[in-house]
Amino acid sequence: MLKQFRFTRNRASLGYRVLDRQDPNTCYGIAWHHRDGSDWVAEYPGHTPGNGGGIPGFASREQAARFLYRYRRPQPSGRP
């Protein structure tokens, strides 16, 4: 699930929080796109979005979101 937001410092950038479908409190990271750029960036949680970090080069926000979900999916604890 993607949830749209605007950056507080850089209002030109548009971002999407990549959230778990069953538990919206679980965030896998942020997929963001700058108006001046042509690529989407996948950024893991804990980094400051829009500061040049992350993994650039995705053609769409869906591809960036899938990457974050697939490679940082939380592990189940095994508890009922």
C-alpha positions in Angstrom: 0.0 0.0 0.0 1.3 3.5 -0.9 0.4 6.6 1.1 1.2 9.9 -0.6 2.9 12.9 1.2 4.9 16.0 0.5 8.3 16.7 2.0 8.4 19.5 4.6 11.7 21.0 3.4 11.6 20.3 -0.4 8.0 20.9 -1.4 8.9 20.0 -5.1 9.4 16.4 -4.2 6.5 13.9 -4.0 6.9 10.8 -1.9 5.0 7.7 -1.0 5.3 5.7 2.2 5.4 2.0 1.4 3.1 0.4 4.1 2.2 -3.2 4.9 -1.3 -4.1 3.7 -2.3 -6.0 6.9 -0.5 -3.7 9.4 -0.4 0.0 8.2 1.9 0.8 11.1 4.7 -1.2 9.4 6.6 1.0 7.0 9.1 -0.6 4.5 10.5 2.7 3.3 9.8 5.6 1.0 9.5 5.8 -2.8 10.0 9.4 -3.9 10.4 11.4 -7.1 11.7 14.8 -7.7 10.1 17.0 -10.4 13.5 17.8 -12.0 14.6 14.1 -12.2 13.3 11.3 -14.3 13.8 8.4 -11.9 12.1 7.2 -8.7 14.2 6.5 -5.6 13.7 3.7 -3.1 14.8 4.7 0.4 14.8 2.5 3.5 13.4 3.6 6.8 15.7 5.6 9.1 17.2 7.6 6.3 16.2 11.2 5.7 14.1 11.2 2.5 15.0 13.6 -0.2 18.6 14.2 0.9 20.3 12.4 -1.9 20.2 9.0 -0.2 18.5 5.9 -1.3 18.6 3.8 -4.5 17.8 5.7 -7.6 16.9 4.4 -11.1 13.4 2.9 -10.8 11.0 3.6 -13.7 7.9 3.8 -11.6 6.9 4.2 -8.0 5.4 0.7 -8.1 8.8 -0.8 -8.9 10.5 1.1 -6.1 7.8 0.1 -3.7 8.1 -3.6 -4.7 11.9 -3.5 -4.2 11.5 -2.1 -0.7 8.8 -4.6 0.2 10.7 -7.6 -1.2 14.1 -6.8 0.3 13.1 -5.4 3.7 10.0 -7.4 4.6 9.8 -7.8 8.4 10.2 -11.3 9.6 7.3 -12.9 11.5 8.0 -13.5 15.2 6.2 -16.8 15.2 3.9 -15.8 18.1 0.2 -16.3 17.7 
